[in-house]
Amino acid sequence: MSIEAPSGEPRKDNNQPYEIRLDVPFRPYERVRQNYWPKRGKNAAIYYERYDHTLLLRRSVSLYGILGHIDIISDDPMRSWIEALMKNLPLEKPFGESYFRMIYRGRDDITYTEQTYILRFGFLLRTPADYAKLLNTYVNVEMGKERYMATWNLSIPRVARRMQRLETGEDLALAEKNLFNLKNAEDVEHDGPEGGSNEDFGRVTFVWLPEDLKKLRTIKLTFHRFFGEDDEEQLVDPIAPNRERLLIRT
């Protein structure tokens, strides 16, 4: 059942995954009026993080028939800002000021009265073909006056490890949190699914968002392919040589 409005925007019914159409922009949280809470008797899909976090907003989606979720979650309060500072990584706030504010009563007794939030793309992968399709995809993200890009092919070693796990029959809940400002596009080279880096890295950018539903509802996403339909099929299923046309000389 389609849940797309004529404009390509999600309808009010958020119980069914929104079917993403390539090259068609949409706002995942356009009609959201409250923070996310799973329906009674329904378990939320889990994308593991290394810290306790708040799942503020969630939009279930389907891309190429692959179930996914577009989430707004709280960032890591103990590591993110230190990592950004020490490694001189980009830190941006497209919707205005966002910061951590805490009440410290001891090492194991910290209450955060103000948190920063980030955008996270998650997809539940079951086959190498699913992953290949995702690697051939990128997302343009509009936040306020800033334009960002998210992609899944940044680190070749990580791609290889994930592909190997899928090839052994293991399911994979894959999350991506890196957003690159398109003003600095020259710093990130992408030639498609094989345009990543040989460096083995994880988080390399930080885009902090406030807990402001009015602003978060304006986030606009557009999914694109690096290559067209025909090229994607070649990437997923390499073409074998045409044996009938092989010439053998002695």
N, C-alpha and C positions, 0 to 999 in steps of 0.2 A: 504494500500500500504506500503510495507516495505521500510524503508529508511536506512537500515543497509548495510554497505559495507561488503565484504567477511571477513574482519578482525574483524568485530564487531564494527568498528569505525563509527561515523555518517558521512553520505555523505555531500557534499557541500550544498545541499538544506536544509536550516534551517527553512523553512516555515511550515513543518509538524513535529509533536512531534516524537522524537526518541523513538522507542520501546525498553525499557530496557530489556535485557535478563539476567537472574540471572547467576552469576558466570562468566560473560563475561566482561572484562574491556573495558572501552571506555573513550575518552577524549572529554568532552562536548564542548570545545571551540577550538578544534584543528585547524579549518580553519577560525576562526574569524579574521577579519582584521580591524574592527572598533567597537566603543562602541555601545551598544544596543540603538535602537530607534524603537518604535512601528510602524508597517506598517500603511499607511494612511487609515483611516476609521476603524481601528481595535483598540479596547481598550485593554490595558495590564491587565492581571490578577493582582489583588492587594492583597498583604499580608501586613496587617497593622503593622506598627512599631510605637514606642512611640516618634520618632524624625523624622525630615526632613532628607531624605537620597537620595543618588544618586543610580540609578539602572545602573550599569556599563555594565554588561554582563548578558544575559539570554539565557537559552537553554530549550525549551519546551520538555517534556518527557511524556511517558506513561508507568506506572508500574501496572501490573495486570488489565490494562484497565482504570486505574485512571489517570486523567490528572494532571501533575505536572510541576514544573519549577525549574531549578537549576540556581541560581542567584549569581552574585557577586555584593554586595551592600556596600556602605560606612557605617562604624561603627558609633556609637553614640559618637559625639565629646565631649559632656558634662559629660557623665556618665561612659563610658566604662573603660577608663584608671584609673579613680578614684576608680571605683568598683573593678577592678583587684588589685589595690594597697591596698585598705583598707581591702578587704576580703582575700588578699593573694591568689588570683586565678591564675591559669596558664595563662601566656601571652607569645605567641610564634610568631616568624617571619620566617617561613620556606623559604621564597624567598628573605631574606635580609631585610635591614632597611625599616621600614614603620612607619610614625608618623604624627601627626597633626601639621600643621603650619597655623597660622591665623593672620589676620589683625584686631585688636580690635579698634573700634571707639566708642564703648559704648555697654551697655548691650544688646540692641536690634539691634546692627549694627556690626556684626562679619562676616568677609569674610574668608573662608578657602582656602588657596592657595595650601595646601597639605593635603590629607586625607588618612586614612587607610581603607582598604576594607576587607570584610569577605565573606565566602561562606555560602549560605543559600539554604536549601532544602525546597521546598514548594509543598504541594499537596492539591487539592480541593476535599474534602470528602463529600459524600452525604448519606452514610449509615453506620451503625455500622460494617457491614461486610467489607467495605472498610478500616475502621480504624483497624480492627482486622488483616487484611492482612499487613497493614503498621507496626503494632506493632510486627509482626513476621519477620520483615526485618531489616537488618543493612547494612551500607555502609562502605567499606574500601576506604579511600581517600589517594592518594599519591601526595605529594607536595614536590618537590625537593628530598631531602634525607630523609624526614620525612614521617611517615605512621600514619594516624589517623583513627578513627572510629566514625561514626554518627549513632544514633539510636533514636527511638521515645518512648521508654518505661522507661525513667529515673525516672519520678516522678509519683508514683501511684495515689496521689490525683488529679494531673492534668489529668491523663489518665481517671480517673473516671468522672471528670467534663465534659471532651470532649465527652466521650461516652454517657453521659446522654443527652447532647445537640443533638447529632445525633439521639438518640432514640426518641426524641420528634419531629423529622422531620426537624430539622434545618441543613442547609448546613454549612460546616466548612472549612475555608482556614487555613490550618495548616502549620506553618513554624518551622524549626529546624535549629539552628545555632551553637549548641555545637559540637565541635570536640575534641575527646580525643586521645592524643598521645599514640600509642600502646606500646611505651617504658614504659609507666606508667600504663599499663593495669591492674596491680594488684590493682590499686587504684579505679578501676571501675568494680564492680561485675555485670555480666550479665548472667542470667540463662535462657534467652529467654524472651517471652512476660510478664512473671510474675516475672522477676528478678530485678525490679526497686526498688526505695527507697520510704519509707513512708514519706520522707521529701517533703514539697511543695516548690519547687524551680524552677527557670527559667534559666537564663544565668549563667553558671558556668565555662566556658572556653572562651578564647580569642585567636584566630589565625589570626593575622593581615597580610594582603597582600598588596603589592604596586600596583599602577596603571601601570602595565607593561604587555602588551598583550603577548609579547614573552614568559614570564614566566607563565602567566595564561593559555596559550594554552597547557602547559605541564601537567596540573592537570588531574589525572587519577582516575576514579571511578569504583568500582566493587560492585554491589548489591548482597547480600546473604540472605538466610533464616536461622533463628535460628533452625527451624524444617523442616522436609520434607513435601511433598504434603499431605500425609495421616494425619500427625499430625496436619497440619494447618486446615484441614477440621474439625477435632474434636474440635479445638479451636473456630472456627466460629459457628459450629452447634453441641452443645453437644449431645452425644448419649443417648437416653432414655433407661431405663432398659428394658430388654426383658421379658415382662410380662408372656409369655408362659412358661418360665422356672423358675418362682418364686414358691418356695415351701412354703405352709402355714401349720403350725403345730398348733394343739390345745391341 
